[in-house]
Amino acid sequence: MQCRIKIGCFEAEHEAWELFGNIRGAGDNNEKCGHLERLEGAKEGLTLLKGDLLDPDSLFAAIDGCSGVFHMACPVPSYTSTNPEVEVLSHAIKGTLNVLEACKNSKVKRIVMTSSVAAMAFDLHKPKDTPLDESCWSDEDYLRESNHWYMLGKTMGEKAAWDYSQKNGLDLVVICPSLVLGSLLQASPNTSSLVVLKLLNGSSDSYENSSVGVVDVKDVANAHLLAYETKSASGRYLCRNKTVTRAQMIEIIRRLHPDYTLPTRMIEPQISLSMAKEFSQKIVNELGLKYTPVETTIKETVESLKEKGLF
């Protein structure tokens, strides 16, 4: 049996895999997980279980009997967050450790964890143009002082995962994606797609011409599968395709849709961080990952947002 399954934003093909998705509120929230249950092949190959990263018992019940676990969840701070130390940092670390504890008790063969380029790229002490590779870690003090709680949560959560896995002999592989774009499953935009949506919805006639590393959601999904299936896979893997400025995004969209009203007034970024010019290709060289052209990724992002009536 071959089935195509997407979990969250991730999409990949699986040969005779039975997938178990652990989703908070899955048992009583069709709005949150209904789109997963409607996927082709989901009836035969996907089981959704109600769970909570802060409830170890629910995690063990979901993980027990599984040969592999993909840990993708991390708290994202809301604008109304009053205590990010607890709501983001504590939960990111505790949730990750609970997953790993359940994996240890269930004798899981390999865990693939989704971290982020945010756990790599923010170190102001490094010289300009230092290549970005898997040895790089973001500066926790800088992230805390600048209130980058999501980035700090990713950094601390991943460090906690490495510490625990090394002490307990777990086989952990980590994928660190840059900005993930591409087609959406759910009806509402996620944080990543807002980068493109803000250029399309007429909310402003200006744009801040900052740069960002982009990677296609399908490539991120394949990276996770390759990390699980490749026996020699180990350590961290940076997963980014190409650096794109907002001006370049707008130009790509304008070529595809000349009738769209797009921002025309460019302003310089309020905060300018030095971006590396060279990036690790470990994921290409060791796992054989092939990237989707960034123009295709942006095209499919725009089409998905339009199809869902978001602009």
SEVOLUM-872762 format. One record per residue: x, y, z of N, C-alpha, C, CB in turn. Coordinates in steps of 0.001 Angstrom, whole numbers, padded with zeros to 6 digits, always signed. Glycine has a CB too. Layout:
BEGIN
XYZXYZXYZXYZ ...
//
This chain:
BEGIN
+000844-001204+000000+000000+000000+000000+000870+001240+000000-000950+000013+001220 +000531+002196-000843+001203+003486-000818+000160+004545-000528+001946+003774-002160 +000432+005377+000439-000514+006442+000759+000228+007756+000890-001290+006126+002054 -000452+008833+000562+000122+010163+000706-000517+010816+001916-000089+011024-000579 +000315+011191+002892-000187+011698+004167+000460+013035+004454+000087+010700+005317 -000316+013977+004909+000220+015240+005416-000113+015345+006894-000352+016462+004626 +000852+015746+007676+000617+016014+009090+000939+017478+009317+001482+015078+010022 -000055+018279+009728+000174+019717+009855+000432+020290+008484+001357+020023+010809 +001648+020805+008264+002022+021320+006956+002877+020323+006190+002762+022637+007101 +003172+019182+006798+004154+018287+006209+003488+017265+005302+004949+017584+007298 +004125+017009+004165+003568+016086+003192+004652+015118+002746+002975+016845+001984 +004285+013857+002618+005256+012886+002123+004547+011600+001745+006348+012611+003176 +005212+010786+000941+004680+009487+000579+005302+008420+001468+004940+009181-000910 +004502+007440+001849+004981+006379+002729+004624+005035+002123+004383+006517+004152 +005558+004115+002121+005302+002752+001680+004903+001911+002896+006556+002148+000963 +003626+001524+002929+003136+000613+003968+003458+001100+005373+003726-000764+003766 +003295+002379+005601+003477+002935+006946+002110+003082+007594+004225+004311+006903 +002052+002818+008872+000874+003179+009661+001271+004360+010521+000352+001973+010537 +000558+005467+010360+000924+006702+011041-000015+006967+012210+000903+007883+010064 +000583+007417+013302-000183+007818+014479+000133+009279+014752+000148+006918+015725 -000878+010142+014666-000665+011551+014944-001163+011898+016327-001354+012418+013901 -000280+012465+017145-000660+012857+018504-000986+014338+018485+000478+012540+019540 -002264+014685+018587-002708+016064+018424-003490+016493+019650-003563+016224+017153 -003095+017623+020218-003800+018126+021396-005249+018413+021034-003114+019399+021954 -006160+017779+021740-007579+017998+021484-008125+017227+020303-007823+019434+021271 -007363+016269+019769-007820+015556+018576-009140+014834+018802-006771+014564+018132 -009363+014377+020000-010558+013589+020254-011841+014392+020241-010431+012905+021554 -011765+015700+020405-012996+016472+020526-012949+017775+019733-013272+016771+021979 -012065+017872+018754-011922+019127+018028-011755+018850+016550-010734+019937+018561 -012888+018688+015834-012832+018383+014413-012259+019536+013613-014208+018035+013898 -012438+020770+014109-011895+021927+013408-010373+021859+013351-012343+023226+014088 -009762+021317+014385-008300+021254+014455-007731+020142+013588-007855+021059+015889 -008407+019008+013517-007808+017852+012848-008672+017254+011748-007509+016798+013853 -009822+017862+011461-010705+017299+010443-010064+017212+009077-011949+018109+010348 -009221+018198+008735-008575+018184+007420-007611+017010+007284-007830+019498+007180 -007064+016524+008393-006187+015355+008346-006992+014083+008101-005386+015231+009650 -008149+014008+008738-008981+012813+008597-009547+012676+007190-010116+012845+009606 -009619+013785+006436-010168+013751+005082-009107+013476+004019-010859+015058+004780 -007873+013322+004409-006809+013096+003440-006938+011742+002759-005460+013204+004114 -006492+011689+001509-006469+010424+000786-005584+009416+001529-005963+010633-000666 -006107+008248+001788-005340+007216+002474-005396+007294+003982-003935+007283+002047 -005995+008358+004521-005999+008531+005975-006827+007455+006674-006535+009911+006337 -007907+007032+006034-008780+006036+006667-008034+004739+006924-010009+005765+005793 -007141+004367+005986-006418+003109+006126-005116+003260+006907-006126+002536+004764 -004490+004435+006838-003129+004525+007351-002853+005560+008413-002251+004774+006263 -003871+006279+008870-003637+007349+009839-004571+007198+011029-003827+008728+009185 -004013+007215+012204-004797+007204+013439-004442+008442+014239-004537+005908+014271 -005436+009245+014591-005210+010443+015393-005582+010153+016844-006029+011647+014843 -004692+010509+017734-004889+010251+019157-004884+011561+019931-003802+009303+019696 -005765+011677+020890-005780+012852+021744-004584+012808+022685-007102+012939+022540 -003864+013912+022754-002686+013924+023610-002272+015321+023985-001546+013227+022937 -001342+015410+024907-000849+016691+025405+000626+016515+025733-001663+017180+026662 +001467+017379+025181+002905+017272+025423+003261+017416+026895+003642+018315+024621 +002388+018032+027664+002655+018202+029090+002056+017079+029935+002114+019535+029559 +001461+016091+029270+000868+014937+029954+001628+013679+029531-000666+014806+029626 +002626+013258+030302+003459+012111+029908+002660+010840+029642+004477+011835+030980 +001597+010609+030405+000818+009382+030225+000174+009335+028842-000259+009270+031310 -000354+010480+028384-000988+010509+027065+000044+010278+025965-001709+011849+026843 +001266+010745+026177+002324+010540+025189+002743+009081+025129+003532+011417+025510 +002894+008466+026288+003299+007059+026305+002242+006195+025627+003536+006577+027751 +000969+006502+025883-000109+005725+025267-000061+005841+023749-001475+006192+025789 +000310+007024+023249+000363+007239+021805+001605+006613+021182+000327+008726+021496 +002733+006668+021892+004022+006266+021325+004298+004777+021488+005135+007056+021968 +003754+004164+022515+004054+002759+022800+003735+001885+021586+003257+002273+024033 +004711+001110+021153+004536+000235+020002+005002+000829+018692+003120-000137+019879 +005359+002119+018685+005848+002769+017466+007352+002540+017313+005535+004287+017492 +007793+002392+016072+009228+002222+015823+009930+003554+015648+009452+001361+014594 +009192+004587+015257+009789+005905+015070+008840+006998+015492+010199+006106+013627 +009398+008116+015912+008604+009263+016353+009141+010522+015688+008630+009404+017905 +008224+011324+015153+008561+012640+014618+007997+013684+015582+007993+012836+013157 +008875+014384+016267+008450+015396+017244+008558+016764+016586+009318+015333+018557 +007395+017358+016271+007355+018585+015483+006800+019776+016233+006548+018366+014260 +006247+019580+017401+005508+020647+018070+006418+021556+018879+004447+020058+018970 +006075+022843+018882+006741+023824+019745+005774+024970+019991+008077+024343+019104 +005677+025462+021223+004768+026577+021498+005150+027821+020697+004765+026900+022995 +004142+028483+020165+004332+029759+019467+003685+030840+020318+003718+029730+018010 +004440+031849+020747+003858+032871+021627+002795+033682+020912+004942+033800+022156 +001714+033960+021616+000664+034811+021067+000916+036247+021487-000737+034342+021531 +000197+037150+020815+000347+038564+021153-000137+038864+022568-000412+039424+020156 -000966+037964+023100-001506+038190+024443-000722+037432+025511-002970+037778+024494 +000382+036807+025126+001175+036040+026080+001714+036953+027174+002331+035315+025367 +001424+036600+028430+001867+037423+029564+003066+036829+030288+000730+037607+030545 +003326+035558+030046+004429+034895+030735+005144+033944+029779+003917+034132+031979 +005899+034480+028813+006553+033617+027824+007568+032661+028426+007229+034458+026789 +008110+032997+029590+009050+032077+030241+008383+030724+030494+009567+032676+031573 +007112+030760+030888+006372+029528+031151+005663+029043+029894+005359+029740+032280 +004926+029949+029234+004074+029559+028117+004867+029080+026910+003200+030711+027718 +006086+029554+026742+006907+029154+025597+008101+028314+026042+007392+030391+024831 +008982+028896+026843+010242+028223+027162+010035+026953+027974+011151+029163+027919 +009328+027079+029094+009131+025915+029957+008394+024802+029229+008363+026310+031213 +007349+025177+028479+006565+024178+027766+007364+023546+026632+005291+024802+027219 +008194+024346+025945+009010+023800+024854+009976+022751+025379+009786+024921+024143 +010608+023054+026500+011586+022126+027071+010893+020915+027692+012449+022839+028125 +009886+021176+028525+009212+020074+029217+008506+019156+028229+008207+020616+030236 +007850+019747+027227+007161+018932+026230+008120+018031+025477+006418+019815+025254 +009272+018581+025099+010277+017790+024389+010798+016657+025257+011435+018678+023941 +011111+016960+026502+011630+015927+027402+010587+014845+027681+012089+016556+028718 +009318+015239+027754+008261+014239+027946+008185+013282+026753+006901+014932+028154 +008316+013838+025547+008309+012994+024349+009478+012015+024381+008373+013860+023072 +010662+012524+024704+011846+011664+024718+011760+010597+025811+013103+012507+024915 +011186+010960+026943+011007+009979+028022+010079+008854+027568+010440+010662+029292 +008999+009238+026890+008068+008223+026382+008740+007353+025325+006807+008890+025795 +009596+007965+024498+010328+007200+023479+011289+006206+024125+011102+008149+022548 +011950+006642+025181+012879+005747+025882+012132+004563+026487+013642+006512+026984 +011019+004842+027141+010249+003782+027791+009598+002835+026779+009178+004393+028685 +009355+003348+025558+008720+002528+024520+009735+001865+023602+007771+003374+023697 +011027+002131+023857+012104+001545+023040+011965+001905+021559+012114+000023+023198 +011664+003183+021306+011585+003694+019935+012970+003640+019295+011026+005149+019911 +013024+003239+018024+014313+003074+017352+014969+004413+017011+014133+002258+016085 +014187+005368+016520+014765+006669+016150+013726+007761+016331+015283+006655+014687 +014181+008925+016809+013348+010120+016919+013888+011161+015958+013319+010668+018383 +013005+011733+015149+013364+012858+014288+012636+014082+014825+012995+012583+012776 +013386+015087+015203+012825+016286+015827+012922+017472+014871+013553+016603+017154 +011872+018265+014830+011880+019500+014059+012348+020634+014947+010483+019802+013473 +013531+021149+014666+014004+022358+015330+013793+023520+014358+015523+022231+015763 +014744+024384+014194+014580+025538+013314+015927+026186+013062+013597+026558+013919 +016019+026857+011918+017198+027695+011675+017311+028758+012759+017127+028356+010275 +016189+029051+013424+016201+030019+014523+017102+029571+015659+014793+030242+015045 +017354+028282+015765+018255+027771+016801+019713+027817+016370+017878+026349+017164 +019957+028272+015125+021311+028296+014568+021837+029697+014272+021346+027488+013314 +020966+030559+013753+021431+031712+012978+021677+032992+013763+020458+031999+011933 +021251+033071+015018+021280+034349+015723+022392+034376+016770+019927+034621+016386 +023586+034682+016300+024754+034815+017175+025528+036051+016743+025663+033533+017124 +025330+037144+017469+025943+038419+017093+027436+038444+017342+025293+039547+017844 +027957+037457+018057+029390+037435+018365+030224+036849+017226+029632+036638+019635 +029564+036207+016279+030318+035602+015182+030663+036657+014138+029516+034449+014539 +031823+036523+013482+032200+037471+012431+031183+037469+011295+033594+037139+011887 +031064+038605+010609+030163+038696+009464+030513+037633+008432+030226+040097+008832 +029503+037145+007767+029661+036181+006675+030217+034835+007133+030562+036756+005619 +030168+034548+008437+030537+033209+008891+029563+032196+008287+030535+033124+010454 +030055+031140+007647+029143+030144+007074+028203+029579+008141+029942+029003+006418 +026960+029373+007763+025978+028799+008684+025966+027287+008495+024553+029405+008450 +026330+026574+009542+026322+025121+009458+025810+024525+010766+027730+024586+009135 +025865+023215+010846+025249+022500+011961+025972+022693+013286+025186+021044+011645 +027134+023309+013263+027841+023598+014516+027379+024907+015148+029342+023652+014268 +026574+025673+014427+026157+027005+014889+024961+026910+015845+025800+027901+013683 +025021+027744+016884+023900+027871+017824+023578+029346+018028+024230+027189+019186 +022297+029649+018139+021885+031024+018430+022267+031400+019853+020368+031195+018223 +022502+032689+020049+022905+033233+021346+021660+033400+022219+023656+034598+021179 +021561+032604+023272+020368+032637+024121+020190+033991+024800+020443+031539+025175 +021267+034615+025218+021164+035918+025881+020579+036958+024934+022543+036378+026389 +021045+036966+023695+020519+037915+022710+019030+037671+022469+021298+037805+021383 +018632+036413+022294+017230+036104+022022+016336+036498+023188+017065+034623+021721 +016809+036292+024404+016020+036669+025575+015899+038187+025685+016650+036095+026851 +017005+038892+025516+017004+040354+025641+016150+041013+024563+018431+040890+025568 +016057+040380+023390+015278+040950+022291+013866+040365+022207+016001+040725+020977 +013487+039588+023220+012135+039016+023316+011773+038109+022139+011120+040128+023412 +012749+037413+021592+012494+036434+020539+012203+035075+021196+013714+036336+019550 +011011+034956+021770+010704+033811+022615+010582+032523+021823+009433+034059+023374 +009994+032580+020641+009880+031365+019830+011266+030840+019471+009060+031638+018549 +012143+031730+019029+013500+031328+018661+014251+030772+019865+014265+032514+018065 +014047+031409+021012+014701+030933+022228+014151+029566+022635+014515+031947+023372 +012839+029389+022497+012239+028097+022807+012777+026988+021922+010740+028176+022669 +012940+027279+020640+013512+026300+019720+014947+025957+020113+013468+026828+018280 +015724+026975+020454+017126+026763+020819+017239+025930+022090+017841+028108+021007 +016519+026342+023127+016615+025642+024408+015998+024246+024335+015931+026456+025506 +014896+024127+023592+014262+022823+023445+015167+021826+022743+012964+022958+022685 +015858+022297+021685+016755+021386+020975+017959+021006+021839+017230+022023+019664 +018520+021972+022547+019656+021657+023421+019261+020642+024492+020194+022937+024084 +018061+020814+025041+017582+019860+026050+017425+018467+025446+016241+020331+026649 +016970+018415+024191+016795+017127+023520+018127+016419+023315+016099+017320+022177 +019138+017174+022893+020455+016561+022695+021037+016070+024021+021418+017563+022035 +020880+016864+025058+021416+016478+026359+020755+015185+026852+021208+017612+027383 +019434+015126+026749+018708+013950+027229+019037+012720+026388+017196+014211+027212 +019035+012878+025075+019248+011719+024205+020644+011141+024376+019022+012102+022747 +021632+012016+024560+023002+011530+024740+023173+010814+026075+023990+012689+024645 +022500+011308+027103+022598+010667+028414+021845+009339+028471+022068+011599+029485 +020838+009194+027621+019988+008005+027693+020118+007087+026476+018554+008424+027847 +021073+007372+025614+021341+006478+024492+020260+006435+023434+021554+005121+024997 +019550+007551+023220+018512+007598+022193+019108+008001+020850+017395+008575+022597 +018549+007457+019783+018960+007803+018419+018121+008994+017961+018794+006579+017438 +018697+010183+018060+017999+011426+017727+018636+012063+016499+018025+012410+018922 +017792+012483+015557+018222+013264+014398+017351+014515+014358+018110+012434+013052 +017962+015667+014070+017238+016942+014127+017285+017646+012773+017829+017855+015224 +016129+018118+012321+016006+018919+011104+015768+020363+011508+014854+018396+010186 +016541+021284+010924+016439+022717+011243+016020+023486+009992+017794+023267+011797 +014708+023609+009729+014252+024305+008527+014335+025822+008683+012822+023897+008196 +014447+026491+007534+014295+027942+007499+012798+028242+007355+015133+028586+006318 +012423+029384+006768+011006+029730+006606+010344+028721+005673+010842+031180+006051 +009321+028040+006166+008659+026977+005403+007440+027553+004686+008242+025797+006333 +007459+027481+003358+006343+027956+002549+005841+026829+001655+006759+029179+001701 +004679+027055+001040+004079+026054+000168+002591+025951+000444+004755+024689+000354 +001962+024919-000096+000518+024745+000040+000126+024474+001484+000036+023607-000852 -001019+025033+001867-001573+024831+003204-002586+023693+003191-002228+026126+003723 -002663+022982+004293-003734+022012+004497-004950+022666+005126-003252+020860+005368 -004723+023389+006206-005815+023947+006989-006356+025214+006327-005349+024247+008422 -007530+025643+006793-008200+026787+006182-007614+028125+006610-009660+026756+006517 -006901+028155+007715-006355+029411+008230-004860+029493+007951-006624+029543+009742 -004317+030712+007834-002877+030840+007572-002063+030475+008800-002535+032263+007127 -000875+029934+008574+000043+029728+009686+001028+030891+009736+000791+028372+009550 +001893+030892+010726+002806+032023+010919+003706+032227+009713+003654+031812+012165 +004184+031147+009114+005095+031265+007976+004400+031876+006763+005666+029897+007615 +003191+031413+006461+002498+031898+005267+002085+033358+005384+001279+031050+004998 +002027+033887+006613+001701+035305+006787+002731+036204+006124+001599+035645+008266 +003972+035727+005997+005016+036509+005326+004589+036841+003900+006360+035739+005320 +003989+035871+003214+003517+036088+001845+002153+036765+001842+003446+034759+001082 +001269+036354+002749-000087+036910+002775-000069+038420+002976-000907+036251+003880 +000846+038925+003782+000924+040367+004033+001281+041153+002778+001945+040652+005119 +001882+040491+001803+002182+041149+000531+000977+041153-000401+003359+040466-000151 -000010+040309-000100-001132+040092-001014-002436+040730-000571-001349+038640-001190 -002587+040984+000729-003914+041347+001241-004186+042839+001288-004085+040790+002603 -003286+043650+000737-003516+045087+000673-003426+045801+001996-004829+045344+000093 -002826+045182+003000-002749+045799+004323-001768+046963+004367-002354+044765+005351 -000862+047044+003399+000112+048136+003381+000626+048338+001963+001287+047848+004350 +000968+049604+001645+001562+049874+000330+003085+049828+000386+001103+051238-000192 +003630+049529+001563+005083+049468+001723+005493+048100+002252+005577+050583+002671 +006756+047790+002102+007286+046533+002619+008712+046742+003085+007220+045420+001551 +009053+046027+004131+010401+046073+004681+011247+045040+003941+010399+045805+006228 +012281+045497+003258+013004+044608+002350+014047+043754+003077+013680+045423+001260 +013567+042957+004015+014455+042042+004729+014619+040753+003928+013908+041737+006146 +015630+039985+004292+015927+038726+003609+015545+037551+004499+017424+038649+003225 +015197+036454+003864+014832+035259+004625+015190+034021+003810+013315+035263+004986 +015639+032988+004497+015865+031707+003838+014546+030973+003685+016873+030851+004627 +014282+030469+002489+013007+029819+002177+013243+028349+001854+012298+030529+000993 +012300+027502+002272+012330+026090+001900+010896+025617+001702+013062+025229+002983 +010700+024708+000768+009370+024202+000445+008907+023184+001481+009362+023575-000951 +007625+023233+001812+007071+022326+002821+007254+020865+002423+005588+022620+003042 +007151+020573+001126+007335+019189+000674+008772+018737+000897+006962+019051-000814 +009715+019655+000717+011119+019309+000936+011406+019062+002418+012029+020422+000403 +010765+019844+003280+010934+019641+004724+010373+018281+005129+010238+020773+005526 +009223+017926+004570+008649+016611+004856+009582+015501+004402+007284+016461+004177 +010100+015632+003192+011010+014606+002683+012283+014535+003513+011356+014879+001222 +012736+015685+004001+013928+015702+004853+013702+014873+006110+014303+017146+005231 +012513+014987+006695+012206+014203+007894+012193+012702+007581+010846+014633+008481 +011607+012341+006458+011564+010925+006095+012958+010382+005808+010663+010716+004881 +013761+011157+005086+015130+010733+004800+015933+010587+006088+015815+011733+003860 +015700+011505+007023+016416+011438+008302+016035+010187+009078+016128+012685+009145 +014793+009761+008938+014356+008546+009632+014831+007280+008921+012836+008528+009753 +014755+007277+007598+014994+006053+006840+016466+005809+006518+014213+006095+005567 +017288+006857+006531+018706+006704+006221+019447+006281+007483+019300+008024+005647 +019931+005057+007507+020538+004516+008725+021720+005350+009201+020987+003087+008492 +022476+005906+008247+023683+006658+008609+023397+008089+009046+024634+006679+007446 +022141+008533+008964+021801+009907+009356+022142+010133+010821+020302+010197+009104 +022714+011297+011109+023068+011599+012501+023222+013096+012683+024366+010874+012912 +022971+013548+013901+023191+014944+014237+022117+015871+013706+024510+015377+013722 +022531+017105+013432+021625+018149+012955+021745+018284+011437+021931+019504+013651 +020640+018769+010828+020646+019046+009395+019950+020380+009140+019951+017900+008603 +020695+021349+008640+020095+022596+008180+019304+022309+006913+021181+023691+007928 +018065+022811+006856+017186+022570+005710+016701+023915+005174+015976+021658+006105 +017429+024480+004223+017071+025763+003600+017495+025718+002150+017740+026973+004338 +016685+026312+001328+016961+026282-000104+017702+027530-000560+015669+026136-000883 +017070+028702-000390+017610+029914-000999+017203+031135-000188+017132+030052-002455 +018090+032122-000137+017773+033396+000509+017014+034278-000472+019065+034110+001006 +015891+034840-000008+015037+035672-000852+014705+036949-000097+013737+034915-001265 +014777+038093-000770+014334+039354-000178+012839+039525-000435+015139+040559-000757 +012208+040413+000321+010792+040699+000069+010613+041249-001342+010240+041701+001113 +011551+042069-001802+011461+042620-003159+011470+041507-004198+012619+043597-003423 +012281+040493-003983+012320+039364-004913+011029+038564-004864+013506+038456-004602 +010456+038398-003661+009159+037723-003552+008104+038463-004366+008720+037621-002075 +008070+039780-004198+007082+040595-004909+007273+040474-006410+007179+042067-004479 +008508+040472-006872+008783+040364-008300+008316+039018-008845+010278+040555-008572 +008541+037953-008095+008075+036626-008522+006552+036607-008620+008563+035530-007540 +005871+037150-007613+004402+037184-007622+003894+038057-008758+003861+037702-006276 +004557+039185-008996+004125+040107-010052+004237+039450-011428+004962+041402-010014 +005285+038665-011645+005422+037966-012931+004297+036952-013122+006791+037260-013020 +003922+036286-012046+002866+035281-012114+001478+035900-012199+002942+034373-010912 +001280+037006-011483-000043+037632-011375+000097+039146-011527-000719+037277-010014 +000274+039628-012755+000468+041073-012958-000731+041921-012548+000781+041339-014399 -001895+041285-012383-003096+042020-011998-003218+042208-010489-004316+041306-012516 -002387+041550-009696-002472+041674-008246-001926+043026-007793-001705+040529-007562 -002590+043595-006786-002099+044828-006174-001096+044463-005090-003271+045678-005586 +000151+044858-005304+001235+044505-004392+001907+045763-003865+002264+043601-005092 +002535+045700-002717+003238+046876-002182+004311+047362-003160+003879+046547-000812 +004463+048674-003237+005434+049252-004176+006511+050077-003489+004720+050112-005184 +006262+050473-002252+007217+051358-001569+008105+050530-000647+006474+052466-000760 +009378+050492-000968+010326+049700-000190+010944+050553+000907+011424+049116-001096 +011018+049986+002114+011715+050646+003214+012781+049688+003739+010719+051068+004354 +013829+050254+004266+014913+049426+004780+014494+048780+006107+016202+050268+004966 +014985+047590+006395+014631+046918+007653+015022+047754+008864+015306+045547+007732 +014154+047765+009883+014462+048491+011116+015626+047849+011853+013234+048547+012025 +015697+046514+011788+016797+045777+012400+017485+044989+011303+016297+044836+013549 +018755+045246+011106+019499+044574+010052+020529+043635+010671+020183+045601+009123 +020300+042337+010518+021238+041337+011002+022061+040815+009833+020498+040179+011715 +023345+040646+010075+024217+040107+009037+023813+038675+008716+025696+040169+009475 +023590+038391+007418+023188+037056+007013+024365+036335+006380+022000+037113+006040 +024516+035077+006717+025603+034280+006150+025472+034209+004636+025613+032863+006753 +026605+034111+003976+026618+033982+002517+026781+032522+002089+027745+034833+001918 +027263+031695+002997+027448+030277+002695+026668+029443+003711+028960+029893+002709 +026079+028358+003209+025223+027532+004055+025576+026060+003872+023732+027776+003729 +025497+025327+004956+025814+023904+004929+024934+023151+003929+025652+023303+006322 +025551+022230+003213+024831+021344+002294+024856+019895+002801+025448+021424+000876 +025022+019744+004106+025077+018401+004695+023844+017580+004339+025213+018493+006212 +022682+018212+004352+021442+017487+004109+021355+016990+002671+020247+018370+004425 +021965+017727+001753+022020+017309+000347+023054+016202+000170+022356+018512-000572 +024221+016406+000753+025330+015472+000565+025119+014137+001270+026603+016095+001054 +024522+014162+002464+024371+012926+003239+023026+012238+003038+024558+013221+004696 +021964+013027+002881+020622+012439+002776+020075+012458+001354+019668+013174+003687 +020720+013210+000464+020271+013262-000922+019033+014104-001150+020012+011897-001403 +018743+015043-000257+017561+015891-000421+017699+016766-001660+017344+016766+000827 +016617+016876-002417+016569+017752-003587+015547+018847-003325+016214+016953-004884 +015950+020094-003578+015086+021233-003272+014188+021601-004454+015932+022437-002871 +012979+022023-004122+012040+022591-005086+012476+024012-005429+010585+022577-004528 +012425+024426-006708+012769+025815-007042+011944+026797-006214+012550+026078-008545 +012590+027840-005714+011903+028775-004815+010741+029461-005518+012885+029825-004283 +010849+029682-006834+009746+030291-007581+008502+029405-007523+010157+030537-009047 +008697+028094-007613+007573+027155-007513+006958+027192-006119+008033+025725-007849 +007808+027262-005112+007323+027320-003730+006451+028549-003504+008500+027328-002749 +006915+029713-003951+006142+030946-003767+004852+030882-004577+006976+032185-004182 +004914+030367-005794+003720+030215-006633+002671+029366-005928+004086+029584-007988 +003079+028231-005378+002124+027338-004725+001595+027927-003420+002769+025987-004457 +002410+028737-002747+001934+029430-001543+000822+030400-001903+003090+030179-000845 +001053+031212-002933+000059+032201-003366-001227+031505-003801+000617+033067-004520 -001100+030462-004600-002283+029753-005093-003084+029135-003947-001871+028663-006087 -002390+028615-002951-003072+028011-001807-003814+029062-000985-002069+027268-000923 -003161+030189-000735-003810+031270+000011-005040+031785-000729-002823+032419+000254 -004942+031887-002061-006065+032350-002871-007200+031330-002844-005615+032610-004319 -006862+030066-003000-007865+029003-003012-008664+028967-001718-007202+027656-003244 -008026+029302-000614-008692+029259+000687-009371+030584+001041-007689+028897+001764 -009375+031515+000072-010084+032774+000266-009463+033698+001287-011466+032498+000661 -008147+033628+001445-007478+034424+002473-007060+035798+001974-006269+033687+002985 -007218+036047+000681-007031+037419+000163-007864+037594-001090-005527+037715-000139 
//
